Amino acid sequence: MQDFKTLDRAEIVDMVLIGVRDVLEQADRPIPDDLGETTHLIGKQSILDSLGMVTLIVDLEQKIEEEYDIALTLADDRAMSQKNSPFLTIQSLTDYICMLIAEEQQDG
């Protein structure tokens, strides 16, 4: 059995927040003062454009593989078919990532 790093939601939140900050900095866009779990990633109130969202997803997939030794695909049919998009806010993305990691660790 593989030794998995213990899932810590706070670490995932930090990972997503850092990823969002990095994408905004790379695009030379302002980082909101109130950046947090309620920040919208898609939709009318979003802080990322489509390229920024793709960059964030790819970066997070790489960081998750490095930190948790789990290869996840965040933007797949499962994510796209959900009634409420897991990409709507930092909180919903964090919850989705935590769920996927927990499933992988359980199956592993």
Sine and cosine of phi, psi and omega as CSV:
sin_phi,cos_phi,sin_psi,cos_psi,sin_omega,cos_omega
0.00,0.00,0.66,-0.75,-0.05,-1.00
-0.98,0.20,0.62,-0.79,0.08,-1.00
-1.00,0.09,0.94,-0.35,0.01,-1.00
-1.00,-0.07,0.54,-0.84,0.15,-0.99
-0.92,0.39,0.67,-0.74,0.01,-1.00
-0.90,0.44,0.73,-0.69,0.00,-1.00
-0.95,0.32,0.83,-0.56,0.03,-1.00
-0.80,-0.60,0.93,-0.36,-0.07,-1.00
-0.84,0.54,-0.62,0.79,-0.01,-1.00
-0.87,0.49,-0.60,0.80,0.04,-1.00
-0.91,0.41,-0.62,0.78,0.01,-1.00
-0.93,0.37,-0.67,0.74,0.06,-1.00
-0.85,0.53,-0.74,0.68,0.01,-1.00
-0.87,0.49,-0.67,0.75,0.00,-1.00
-0.87,0.49,-0.69,0.72,0.00,-1.00
-0.93,0.38,-0.70,0.72,0.01,-1.00
-0.88,0.48,-0.70,0.71,0.03,-1.00
-0.89,0.46,-0.67,0.74,0.03,-1.00
-0.88,0.48,-0.68,0.74,0.02,-1.00
-0.90,0.43,-0.70,0.71,0.03,-1.00
-0.86,0.52,-0.71,0.71,-0.01,-1.00
-0.87,0.49,-0.70,0.71,-0.01,-1.00
-0.90,0.43,-0.68,0.73,0.02,-1.00
-0.90,0.44,-0.66,0.75,0.03,-1.00
-0.90,0.44,-0.68,0.73,0.00,-1.00
-0.88,0.48,-0.56,0.83,-0.01,-1.00
-1.00,0.03,0.05,1.00,-0.03,-1.00
0.83,0.56,0.67,0.74,0.03,-1.00
-0.94,-0.33,0.49,-0.87,-0.03,-1.00
-0.93,0.38,0.57,-0.82,0.07,-1.00
-1.00,-0.08,0.85,-0.52,-0.03,-1.00
-0.88,0.48,0.61,-0.79,0.04,-1.00
-0.89,0.45,-0.51,0.86,-0.07,-1.00
-0.99,-0.17,0.45,0.89,0.01,-1.00
-0.85,0.53,0.85,-0.53,-0.02,-1.00
-0.21,-0.98,-0.25,-0.97,-0.11,-0.99
-0.90,0.43,-0.42,0.91,0.00,-1.00
-1.00,0.04,-0.03,1.00,0.00,-1.00
-0.91,0.42,0.76,-0.65,0.00,-1.00
-0.99,0.17,0.72,-0.69,0.02,-1.00
-0.98,-0.19,-0.42,0.91,0.06,-1.00
-0.71,-0.70,0.28,-0.96,0.02,-1.00
0.99,-0.11,-0.13,-0.99,-0.09,-1.00
-0.89,0.46,-0.56,0.83,-0.05,-1.00
-1.00,-0.09,0.22,0.98,-0.12,-0.99
-0.93,0.36,0.47,-0.88,0.05,-1.00
-0.98,-0.18,-0.14,0.99,-0.01,-1.00
-0.91,-0.42,0.57,-0.82,0.18,-0.98
-1.00,0.03,-0.01,-1.00,-0.08,-1.00
-0.89,0.46,-0.64,0.77,0.04,-1.00
-0.91,0.42,-0.65,0.76,0.04,-1.00
-0.89,0.47,-0.62,0.79,0.01,-1.00
-0.92,0.40,-0.69,0.72,0.03,-1.00
-0.89,0.46,-0.70,0.72,0.02,-1.00
-0.87,0.50,-0.70,0.71,0.02,-1.00
-0.87,0.50,-0.72,0.69,-0.03,-1.00
-0.88,0.47,-0.72,0.69,0.00,-1.00
-0.89,0.45,-0.70,0.71,0.02,-1.00
-0.87,0.49,-0.68,0.73,-0.01,-1.00
-0.92,0.40,-0.65,0.76,0.04,-1.00
-0.86,0.51,-0.66,0.75,0.01,-1.00
-0.92,0.39,-0.69,0.73,-0.01,-1.00
-0.91,0.41,-0.62,0.78,0.02,-1.00
-0.90,0.44,-0.65,0.76,0.03,-1.00
-0.91,0.42,-0.65,0.76,0.02,-1.00
-0.92,0.39,-0.71,0.70,-0.09,-1.00
-0.98,0.20,-0.65,0.76,-0.15,-0.99
-0.92,-0.39,-0.06,1.00,-0.03,-1.00
0.83,0.56,0.63,0.78,0.02,-1.00
-0.78,-0.62,0.80,-0.59,0.05,-1.00
-1.00,-0.02,0.95,-0.30,0.02,-1.00
-0.94,-0.33,0.52,-0.85,0.20,-0.98
-0.93,-0.38,0.94,-0.33,-0.09,-1.00
-0.98,0.21,-0.62,0.78,-0.04,-1.00
-0.98,-0.20,0.99,0.10,0.02,-1.00
-0.77,-0.64,-0.10,-0.99,-0.03,-1.00
-0.85,0.53,-0.62,0.79,-0.01,-1.00
-0.88,0.48,-0.72,0.69,0.00,-1.00
-0.91,0.41,-0.67,0.74,-0.08,-1.00
-0.96,0.30,-0.38,0.93,-0.06,-1.00
-1.00,-0.04,-0.03,1.00,-0.02,-1.00
-0.95,0.32,0.56,-0.83,0.01,-1.00
-0.86,0.51,-0.72,0.69,0.07,-1.00
-0.95,-0.32,0.85,-0.52,-0.07,-1.00
-0.87,0.49,0.73,-0.68,0.08,-1.00
-0.95,0.33,-0.12,0.99,-0.04,-1.00
-0.98,-0.18,0.10,0.99,-0.07,-1.00
-0.89,0.45,-0.77,0.63,-0.04,-1.00
-0.73,-0.68,0.19,-0.98,0.08,-1.00
-0.87,0.49,-0.62,0.78,0.02,-1.00
-0.90,0.43,-0.73,0.68,-0.04,-1.00
-0.92,0.40,-0.59,0.81,0.04,-1.00
-0.92,0.38,-0.68,0.74,0.04,-1.00
-0.87,0.49,-0.73,0.69,0.00,-1.00
-0.87,0.49,-0.65,0.76,0.00,-1.00
-0.91,0.41,-0.70,0.71,0.03,-1.00
-0.88,0.48,-0.71,0.70,0.01,-1.00
-0.87,0.50,-0.66,0.75,0.01,-1.00
-0.89,0.45,-0.71,0.70,-0.01,-1.00
-0.90,0.43,-0.67,0.74,0.03,-1.00
-0.89,0.45,-0.71,0.71,0.01,-1.00
-0.87,0.49,-0.66,0.75,0.04,-1.00
-0.89,0.45,-0.70,0.72,0.00,-1.00
-0.89,0.45,-0.66,0.75,-0.02,-1.00
-0.93,0.37,-0.56,0.83,0.02,-1.00
-0.94,0.35,-0.65,0.76,-0.02,-1.00
-0.96,0.26,-0.44,0.90,-0.09,-1.00
-0.93,0.36,0.00,0.00,0.00,0.00
